[in-house]
Amino acid sequence: MENITLLPADRYVIFNRTILTDFDKNVLITFYEPIVGHLAISLYLTLWNDLDGINQVSRELNHHHLMSILKCPLQVIKEARESIEAAGLLKTYYKSGDVNSYIYELFSPLTPGEFLNHPILNVVLYNNIGATEYEYLKKRYQKLKIDTKDYLDITKKLDEVYKAETDIPTFEGLERTISDIECSDKVDFDLIISSIPKGIVNERAFNKKTRELINELAFIYKIDSLKMMELIRSVLNEYGMIDKNALRQEARKMYQFNNGALPTLIYRSQPEYLKTPAGDNSMRGKIIRLFESINPVDFLRNKYKGVKPTTADIKIIEMLIIDLEMPPAVVNVLLDYVLRKNNNRLSRAYIETIAGQWKRAGLKNASEAMEFAEKENAKFNKKIASNKKEIKDPVWLNKDNQKEDLTEEEQKEIENLFKEFK
């Protein structure tokens, strides 16, 4: 993209694509300001103020207006603007002319839950504010659940209270909207492609999906263009296409060789704000706390009686945590479920089928995952009722674990699960 010089006389108009609440302003200061800086947040709020109330379009202004309010040089304002663009708060459109024109499109910030689950912003925030402040924010914004199991829901429905007498016209208004946070190329594709001799690589090798994978691997494993170039050349097949699985494996090996371990994303345990509320001291509650207290790699290691998970297992966890962005506790429940239902084998195809369903269900913690698995298992058992082959279910599945009357074998299994994590 060409370097566009921003001038004080350049005009701009602001378009409001969303609704900004007081809570959103709190999120901006708490989560975004440590990343983009106070001036970027001031610019964002100034642009909102230029909308003059609830207007969806501002009057036409020039950039000298911003210089006067923010008391900053225009280049500094431009850098602040680019910061909020990168954070997904603003989209900028440019049209050249005798006097250049800009359109600034404003979007709401992510919610605390969305922010803390974001694979990039989450890590940057942690690095910027440190572990102590990060843990404080997670506890402050964690979602609390109300125990209503002993209560009867008597809430009235709309049609039980109100009666529609006439047709009501539809209305399309503002909705809360967030913008996708886009990540530009992490490597120089022109350099990589030009480095490979003609005739060796297929012209379709660098399609959109492959480029996305290369960018993801470059980000996750911190691989620069030259190193990525070596990796790609080593995984070209006889058809001149990039073997994606081999590229993942080689990128992982390179990272492990240089760092001695895999990226920390797959070694995370369940975030505090996503954990099931404490207070359940039944056996089921203990199982939930187990799933939510350890990371998936250590969980598998424990299931394998101390043996390190295989490379294939690590790739599966990587897919679930990084690609599907599933919470660690949900991954633990899924792994335990599959091992029991699939003869102690982690079949990637089988896991992907279940993971897709669980992802669409929006499961956030171990309790939700266990309840969902129990319902799906009940449906499955009805279909195979005529099959006499017995499949051993996980201890927590289809059991009244609110009580302590587990069998001796089940009690022993739970004790073994906890053995290494006390």
LINRA-V475691 format. One record per residue. N is the residue number from 0. PSI is psi in whole degrees, -180 to 180 (999 if undefined). Layout:
[[N/PSI] [N/PSI]]
This chain:
[[0/136] [1/151] [2/112] [3/125] [4/125] [5/128] [6/152] [7/-32] [8/-12] [9/135] [10/157] [11/152] [12/141] [13/132] [14/129] [15/115] [16/10] [17/-168] [18/129] [19/121] [20/170] [21/-35] [22/-39] [23/-39] [24/-37] [25/-41] [26/-39] [27/-46] [28/-39] [29/-44] [30/-40] [31/-39] [32/-39] [33/-19] [34/-51] [35/-17] [36/159] [37/-32] [38/-39] [39/-41] [40/-39] [41/-41] [42/-45] [43/-48] [44/-32] [45/-41] [46/-39] [47/-41] [48/-33] [49/-18] [50/-17] [51/72] [52/-131] [53/15] [54/143] [55/-19] [56/135] [57/169] [58/164] [59/130] [60/169] [61/167] [62/-13] [63/-29] [64/-45] [65/-39] [66/-39] [67/-40] [68/-45] [69/-12] [70/46] [71/153] [72/156] [73/-35] [74/-38] [75/-39] [76/-39] [77/-43] [78/-38] [79/-40] [80/-43] [81/-31] [82/-44] [83/-23] [84/-47] [85/-29] [86/2] [87/16] [88/-16] [89/140] [90/137] [91/133] [92/142] [93/139] [94/126] [95/158] [96/-171] [97/-40] [98/120] [99/148] [100/144] [101/148] [102/127] [103/118] [104/118] [105/140] [106/157] [107/155] [108/163] [109/157] [110/163] [111/-42] [112/-44] [113/-40] [114/-48] [115/-14] [116/-9] [117/130] [118/-23] [119/-56] [120/-38] [121/-47] [122/-42] [123/-42] [124/-45] [125/-45] [126/-33] [127/-35] [128/-13] [129/165] [130/-41] [131/-50] [132/-36] [133/-46] [134/-37] [135/-44] [136/-40] [137/-43] [138/-37] [139/-36] [140/13] [141/149] [142/121] [143/141] [144/145] [145/129] [146/104] [147/16] [148/-25] [149/8] [150/156] [151/129] [152/111] [153/19] [154/131] [155/144] [156/162] [157/-46] [158/-9] [159/-17] [160/-42] [161/150] [162/128] [163/121] [164/-30] [165/165] [166/135] [167/128] [168/148] [169/156] [170/131] [171/115] [172/-166] [173/141] [174/156] [175/121] [176/136] [177/154] [178/146] [179/140] [180/108] [181/144] [182/122] [183/174] [184/130] [185/-12] [186/164] [187/97] [188/-36] [189/-43] [190/-44] [191/-47] [192/-41] [193/-21] [194/-17] [195/122] [196/141] [197/143] [198/-16] [199/-38] [200/138] [201/142] [202/-19] [203/3] [204/-36] [205/57] [206/179] [207/-47] [208/-39] [209/-41] [210/-41] [211/-42] [212/-45] [213/-44] [214/-41] [215/-45] [216/-39] [217/-38] [218/-50] [219/-42] [220/6] [221/58] [222/127] [223/179] [224/-42] [225/-42] [226/-39] [227/-35] [228/-45] [229/-43] [230/-45] [231/-43] [232/-28] [233/-13] [234/14] [235/131] [236/-174] [237/-15] [238/5] [239/15] [240/156] [241/124] [242/105] [243/-42] [244/-40] [245/-37] [246/-42] [247/-46] [248/-44] [249/-38] [250/-40] [251/-43] [252/-42] [253/-43] [254/-43] [255/-39] [256/-41] [257/-26] [258/-12] [259/0] [260/170] [261/164] [262/148] [263/-14] [264/-42] [265/-4] [266/14] [267/142] [268/179] [269/128] [270/148] [271/-41] [272/-12] [273/2] [274/152] [275/136] [276/138] [277/166] [278/-19] [279/109] [280/11] [281/173] [282/-38] [283/-42] [284/-39] [285/-39] [286/-42] [287/-45] [288/-34] [289/-50] [290/-32] [291/3] [292/-11] [293/160] [294/159] [295/-33] [296/-47] [297/-33] [298/-45] [299/-40] [300/-39] [301/-40] [302/-30] [303/16] [304/45] [305/-8] [306/136] [307/135] [308/149] [309/168] [310/-39] [311/-39] [312/-44] [313/-39] [314/-37] [315/-45] [316/-42] [317/-43] [318/-43] [319/-44] [320/-46] [321/-50] [322/-47] [323/-10] [324/43] [325/141] [326/143] [327/-40] [328/-38] [329/-39] [330/-42] [331/-44] [332/-44] [333/-45] [334/-44] [335/-42] [336/-47] [337/-41] [338/-40] [339/-41] [340/-16] [341/36] [342/40] [343/28] [344/137] [345/89] [346/121] [347/-43] [348/-43] [349/-44] [350/-43] [351/-38] [352/-48] [353/-43] [354/-40] [355/-41] [356/-43] [357/-37] [358/-44] [359/-28] [360/-12] [361/35] [362/134] [363/-25] [364/178] [365/-39] [366/-47] [367/-41] [368/-42] [369/-43] [370/-41] [371/-42] [372/-39] [373/-42] [374/-45] [375/-35] [376/-37] [377/-41] [378/-42] [379/-42] [380/-31] [381/-36] [382/-29] [383/24] [384/-31] [385/-14] [386/121] [387/-5] [388/125] [389/128] [390/122] [391/124] [392/159] [393/153] [394/-38] [395/-7] [396/128] [397/34] [398/148] [399/75] [400/8] [401/-17] [402/172] [403/9] [404/52] [405/158] [406/165] [407/-38] [408/-43] [409/-41] [410/-40] [411/-39] [412/-43] [413/-42] [414/-39] [415/-38] [416/-38] [417/-16] [418/-47] [419/-2] [420/16] [421/999]]
